[in-house]
Amino acid sequence: MVTLVDFIARLLGSVIDLVVIFVTQVALSDPLSFVSFLVGGALTTFAIVAFGYLALGALVDAVSSVGGGGNGAIGRAPPRRE
């Protein structure tokens, strides 16, 4: 039976092997492959950071408006225009 520590160790080892194989056999095989690898990594990183920033801002806004603090805008209807 595999323990949790053995599972995590094998998982991390497989991830490291995957990165090494991908970089040595795929990304460095052609200059265009390397450039597309870098661009894809940069776009993915930017998207993850932007989403994390927005999610963290929403969480802070939700926490700061609970319990009388903040502007209390959660669940409130917008003001009517006349």
Helices and strands as residue ranges (DSSP letters): H 4-21, I 22-26, G 27-29, H 31-64, G 66-68
